[in-house]
């Protein structure tokens, strides 16, 4: 892999103000991509943008709530006005919700989890599909969780949202398989030191977990090589991503 394998590429990363999203954005910028950063908190995005610029990379911030009406279509219109294509779309933004037994899941909160983790993700794919297809080798990366494929007690709401996300991504992968060069990968970060992880496992020692930068670097490694559409990857403790069985 060259030092800047993504030179000249444009990437959009959602949930980029912290955690895996921020780490992925910084890794993409270090690899040469111009990164568009989205999240609800402008302050967090500005901090990530500052670190990217300080390291010699380039980035643009776009604070927005992905569940707020027409925000996604407005973002797509704004990006299309500045760039003729989108090379990389990283669907990272998600919310955990409250871990609870299935009979105790709060309907209103469940609707909010699905609105961000599923509905907004489909809206992002729909809005950016034309720009992705305009690229010569577009890549869509969706961030999932093991509970999307292996149900676990008390994780029903979040797990259901990730299972739905995986289905959407794999259906899209099948749809674009013979249409140009848009490829889709699903990445399971595994146990990673993030605020969401700390909420889910409050007694866990974060020092025993891999940092988010390992996931960001693994995603860049994935993007820097060919992979079949619909590819699945689980990020282990080692820096390199390993294909899941």
GUPA-413506 format. One record per residue (C-alpha): residue in three letters; y negated, x, z negated. Coordinates in steps of 0.2 Angstrom, whole numbers, padded with zeros to 4 digits, always signed. Example, Ala and Ser with C-alpha at 12.3 -4.5 7.8 and 13.67 -1.06 7.14 Angstrom:
REM GUPA-413506
ALA+0022+0062-0039 SER+0005+0068-0036 
REM end
This chain:
REM GUPA-413506
UNK+0000+0000+0000 UNK-0017+0007+0005 UNK-0031+0008-0008 UNK-0040-0007-0001 UNK-0027-0018+0008 UNK-0037-0033+0008 UNK-0053-0026+0016 UNK-0063-0039+0026 UNK-0053-0054+0018 UNK-0061-0068+0010 UNK-0053-0076-0005 UNK-0056-0091-0016 UNK-0049-0091-0034 UNK-0050-0107-0045 UNK-0051-0105-0064 UNK-0059-0088-0062 UNK-0070-0087-0077 UNK-0056-0080-0089 UNK-0037-0076-0090 UNK-0026-0075-0075 UNK-0040-0082-0064 UNK-0052-0068-0069 UNK-0039-0054-0068 UNK-0034-0060-0051 UNK-0052-0061-0044 UNK-0055-0043-0050 UNK-0039-0037-0043 UNK-0043-0045-0026 UNK-0060-0038-0026 UNK-0054-0020-0030 UNK-0042-0022-0015 UNK-0057-0025-0004 UNK-0058-0044-0003 UNK-0074-0054-0005 UNK-0070-0066-0019 UNK-0077-0083-0022 UNK-0076-0088-0040 UNK-0075-0106-0046 UNK-0074-0113-0064 UNK-0084-0125-0074 UNK-0092-0112-0085 UNK-0106-0102-0076 UNK-0108-0090-0090 UNK-0090-0084-0088 UNK-0091-0083-0069 UNK-0106-0072-0071 UNK-0097-0060-0082 UNK-0083-0059-0070 UNK-0095-0057-0055 UNK-0104-0043-0065 UNK-0088-0033-0068 UNK-0083-0035-0050 UNK-0100-0028-0044 UNK-0100-0014-0057 UNK-0083-0009-0050 UNK-0090-0008-0032 UNK-0083-0025-0026 UNK-0092-0041-0020 UNK-0091-0059-0026 UNK-0100-0075-0025 UNK-0099-0088-0039 UNK-0098-0107-0037 UNK-0098-0116-0054 UNK-0090-0133-0052 UNK-0079-0146-0060 UNK-0064-0148-0049 UNK-0061-0166-0055 UNK-0079-0171-0052 UNK-0079-0183-0037 UNK-0084-0174-0021 UNK-0086-0157-0028 UNK-0072-0149-0019 UNK-0077-0156-0002 UNK-0095-0150-0005 UNK-0088-0132-0010 UNK-0078-0132+0007 UNK-0093-0137+0017 UNK-0104-0123+0008 UNK-0090-0110+0011 UNK-0088-0115+0029 UNK-0107-0113+0032 UNK-0106-0095+0027 UNK-0088-0089+0032 UNK-0078-0094+0048 UNK-0062-0093+0039 UNK-0053-0092+0022 UNK-0039-0079+0021 UNK-0033-0082+0003 UNK-0033-0097-0008 UNK-0027-0095-0026 UNK-0024-0111-0035 UNK-0025-0106-0053 UNK-0036-0118-0062 UNK-0026-0129-0074 UNK-0026-0138-0091 UNK-0012-0138-0104 UNK-0016-0154-0113 UNK-0008-0158-0130 UNK+0010-0153-0132 UNK+0019-0169-0138 UNK+0036-0179-0137 UNK+0036-0189-0121 UNK+0034-0206-0130 UNK+0019-0199-0139 UNK+0010-0193-0123 UNK-0008-0200-0123 UNK-0010-0209-0107 UNK-0029-0205-0105 UNK-0026-0186-0108 UNK-0010-0186-0097 UNK-0021-0193-0083 UNK-0034-0179-0085 UNK-0020-0166-0085 UNK-0013-0174-0068 UNK-0031-0175-0061 UNK-0034-0156-0063 UNK-0016-0149-0061 UNK-0011-0160-0047 UNK-0024-0171-0039 UNK-0037-0158-0038 UNK-0024-0145-0031 UNK-0020-0157-0016 UNK-0039-0160-0013 UNK-0041-0141-0012 UNK-0027-0139+0000 UNK-0034-0153+0011 UNK-0052-0147+0010 UNK-0048-0129+0015 UNK-0034-0132+0027 UNK-0045-0130+0042 UNK-0052-0113+0036 UNK-0035-0107+0031 UNK-0029-0111+0049 UNK-0044-0102+0056 UNK-0038-0086+0048 UNK-0025-0074+0057 UNK-0014-0072+0041 UNK-0019-0085+0028 UNK-0011-0085+0011 UNK-0010-0099-0002 UNK-0005-0094-0020 UNK-0001-0107-0032 UNK+0001-0103-0051 UNK+0015-0112-0059 UNK+0025-0112-0076 UNK+0044-0110-0080 UNK+0043-0128-0088 UNK+0039-0135-0070 UNK+0057-0131-0066 UNK+0066-0130-0083 UNK+0060-0145-0093 UNK+0057-0141-0112 UNK+0054-0152-0127 UNK+0036-0157-0130 UNK+0031-0149-0113 UNK+0033-0165-0103 UNK+0016-0168-0098 UNK+0011-0150-0093 UNK+0029-0147-0085 UNK+0028-0163-0075 UNK+0011-0158-0068 UNK+0018-0141-0063 UNK+0033-0149-0055 UNK+0022-0160-0045 UNK+0011-0145-0040 UNK+0027-0135-0034 UNK+0032-0150-0024 UNK+0015-0151-0015 UNK+0015-0133-0012 UNK+0033-0132-0005 UNK+0029-0147+0006 UNK+0014-0139+0013 UNK+0023-0123+0016 UNK+0036-0133+0026 UNK+0022-0142+0036 UNK+0013-0125+0041 UNK+0029-0115+0044 UNK+0028-0116+0063 UNK+0009-0118+0064 UNK+0000-0101+0065 UNK+0002-0089+0050 UNK-0002-0099+0034 UNK+0010-0094+0021 UNK+0013-0101+0004 UNK+0019-0093-0012 UNK+0022-0100-0030 UNK+0019-0087-0044 UNK+0026-0090-0061 UNK+0016-0077-0072 UNK+0028-0078-0087 UNK+0023-0074-0104 UNK+0005-0068-0103 UNK-0009-0065-0116 UNK-0021-0079-0111 UNK-0031-0092-0121 UNK-0019-0106-0115 UNK-0004-0096-0121 UNK-0012-0094-0138 UNK-0015-0113-0139 UNK+0003-0116-0135 UNK+0010-0103-0147 UNK-0003-0101-0161 UNK+0008-0089-0171 UNK+0012-0077-0157 UNK+0006-0059-0157 UNK-0003-0057-0141 UNK+0000-0038-0142 UNK+0018-0041-0138 UNK+0013-0050-0121 UNK+0008-0042-0105 UNK-0011-0043-0101 UNK-0017-0054-0087 UNK-0022-0039-0077 UNK-0003-0037-0074 UNK-0002-0054-0065 UNK-0018-0050-0055 UNK-0011-0034-0049 UNK+0006-0042-0045 UNK-0003-0055-0034 UNK-0012-0042-0025 UNK+0004-0033-0021 UNK+0012-0049-0015 UNK-0003-0052-0004 UNK-0003-0035+0003 UNK+0015-0037+0011 UNK+0024-0050+0022 UNK+0033-0064+0013 UNK+0042-0080+0019 UNK+0032-0096+0017 UNK+0038-0105+0001 UNK+0041-0089-0008 UNK+0044-0089-0026 UNK+0039-0075-0038 UNK+0040-0072-0057 UNK+0030-0059-0064 UNK+0039-0048-0077 UNK+0032-0036-0089 UNK+0032-0022-0076 UNK+0016-0022-0065 UNK+0026-0026-0049 UNK+0030-0043-0045 UNK+0049-0047-0043 UNK+0056-0061-0033 UNK+0064-0074-0043 UNK+0082-0078-0039 
REM end
